[in-house]
Amino acid sequence: MVGFWLVILLAIALLATLPAYQHSRSWGYYPSGIIGLMLLVLISLMWFGLIAFSWPWAAPPSRP
C-alpha cells in the first residue's frame, strides 16, 4: 500500500517541478528529470516485487 502513495506523491512532484515560471526556466529540466528518474526506479522496484503495491480501496482477501 505504501507503493501506491509513493507513486502518487512522486507523480505530483514531477508535475510540480516542470519549469513553468520565469525564475525556474533557467534551471532546465534537471529537477523534473531527477524526480522522473526516481519515479522510474520506484515503478521498476514495484515491478520486480521488491516494494509491495496494492490499491488502498481493495477489499482484503476472504479466507475459506
Phi and psi restraints in degrees (value plus and minus 20) as a CYANA .aco file:
   2 VAL   PHI     -85.3   -45.3
   2 VAL   PSI     -55.4   -15.4
   3 GLY   PHI     -80.6   -40.6
   3 GLY   PSI     -58.2   -18.2
   4 PHE   PHI     -80.7   -40.7
   4 PHE   PSI     -66.9   -26.9
   5 TRP   PHI     -90.5   -50.5
   5 TRP   PSI     -52.0   -12.0
   6 LEU   PHI     -85.9   -45.9
   6 LEU   PSI     -60.0   -20.0
   7 VAL   PHI     -84.6   -44.6
   7 VAL   PSI     -64.4   -24.4
   8 ILE   PHI     -82.0   -42.0
   8 ILE   PSI     -66.2   -26.2
   9 LEU   PHI     -82.7   -42.7
   9 LEU   PSI     -64.1   -24.1
  10 LEU   PHI     -90.6   -50.6
  10 LEU   PSI     -52.3   -12.3
  11 ALA   PHI     -86.8   -46.8
  11 ALA   PSI     -60.5   -20.5
  12 ILE   PHI     -86.4   -46.4
  12 ILE   PSI     -61.3   -21.3
  13 ALA   PHI     -84.8   -44.8
  13 ALA   PSI     -55.4   -15.4
  14 LEU   PHI     -84.2   -44.2
  14 LEU   PSI     -62.6   -22.6
  15 LEU   PHI     -88.3   -48.3
  15 LEU   PSI     -53.1   -13.1
  16 ALA   PHI     -93.1   -53.1
  16 ALA   PSI     -43.4    -3.4
  17 THR   PHI    -115.9   -75.9
  17 THR   PSI     -16.8    23.2
  18 LEU   PHI     -84.2   -44.2
  18 LEU   PSI     116.6   156.6
  19 PRO   PHI     -91.9   -51.9
  19 PRO   PSI      77.6   117.6
  20 ALA   PHI    -131.7   -91.7
  20 ALA   PSI     -38.8     1.2
  21 TYR   PHI    -129.4   -89.4
  21 TYR   PSI     140.7   180.7
  22 GLN   PHI     -77.4   -37.4
  22 GLN   PSI     -63.9   -23.9
  23 HIS   PHI     -90.7   -50.7
  23 HIS   PSI     -42.3    -2.3
  24 SER   PHI    -120.5   -80.5
  24 SER   PSI     -24.7    15.3
  25 ARG   PHI     -88.0   -48.0
  25 ARG   PSI     -48.5    -8.5
  26 SER   PHI     -93.5   -53.5
  26 SER   PSI     -35.5     4.5
  27 TRP   PHI     -92.6   -52.6
  27 TRP   PSI     -43.4    -3.4
  28 GLY   PHI      57.2    97.2
  28 GLY   PSI    -171.3  -131.3
  29 TYR   PHI    -121.5   -81.5
  29 TYR   PSI      -2.3    37.7
  30 TYR   PHI     -81.9   -41.9
  30 TYR   PSI     -70.0   -30.0
  31 PRO   PHI     -81.7   -41.7
  31 PRO   PSI     -64.7   -24.7
  32 SER   PHI     -92.0   -52.0
  32 SER   PSI     -48.9    -8.9
  33 GLY   PHI     -87.4   -47.4
  33 GLY   PSI     -60.1   -20.1
  34 ILE   PHI     -86.8   -46.8
  34 ILE   PSI     -64.7   -24.7
  35 ILE   PHI     -88.9   -48.9
  35 ILE   PSI     -56.2   -16.2
  36 GLY   PHI     -82.3   -42.3
  36 GLY   PSI     -59.5   -19.5
  37 LEU   PHI     -85.3   -45.3
  37 LEU   PSI     -61.2   -21.2
  38 MET   PHI     -81.2   -41.2
  38 MET   PSI     -61.1   -21.1
  39 LEU   PHI     -84.1   -44.1
  39 LEU   PSI     -61.2   -21.2
  40 LEU   PHI     -84.3   -44.3
  40 LEU   PSI     -62.3   -22.3
  41 VAL   PHI     -84.6   -44.6
  41 VAL   PSI     -62.3   -22.3
  42 LEU   PHI     -83.1   -43.1
  42 LEU   PSI     -64.0   -24.0
  43 ILE   PHI     -85.6   -45.6
  43 ILE   PSI     -56.8   -16.8
  44 SER   PHI     -84.9   -44.9
  44 SER   PSI     -62.3   -22.3
  45 LEU   PHI     -84.0   -44.0
  45 LEU   PSI     -57.2   -17.2
  46 MET   PHI     -90.5   -50.5
  46 MET   PSI     -54.9   -14.9
  47 TRP   PHI     -82.8   -42.8
  47 TRP   PSI     -61.1   -21.1
  48 PHE   PHI    -104.8   -64.8
  48 PHE   PSI     -18.7    21.3
  49 GLY   PHI      62.1   102.1
  49 GLY   PSI      -3.2    36.8
  50 LEU   PHI    -104.8   -64.8
  50 LEU   PSI     -41.4    -1.4
  51 ILE   PHI    -145.1  -105.1
  51 ILE   PSI     109.2   149.2
  52 ALA   PHI     -93.4   -53.4
  52 ALA   PSI     114.7   154.7
  53 PHE   PHI    -144.0  -104.0
  53 PHE   PSI     105.9   145.9
  54 SER   PHI    -168.0  -128.0
  54 SER   PSI     129.1   169.1
  55 TRP   PHI     -92.2   -52.2
  55 TRP   PSI     115.8   155.8
  56 PRO   PHI     -89.3   -49.3
  56 PRO   PSI     -39.8     0.2
  57 TRP   PHI    -120.7   -80.7
  57 TRP   PSI     -13.4    26.6
  58 ALA   PHI     -92.7   -52.7
  58 ALA   PSI     122.7   162.7
  59 ALA   PHI     -94.3   -54.3
  59 ALA   PSI     122.6   162.6
  60 PRO   PHI     -86.5   -46.5
  60 PRO   PSI     129.4   169.4
  61 PRO   PHI     -84.9   -44.9
  61 PRO   PSI     119.7   159.7
  62 SER   PHI    -104.8   -64.8
  62 SER   PSI     125.8   165.8
  63 ARG   PHI    -122.0   -82.0
  63 ARG   PSI     118.0   158.0
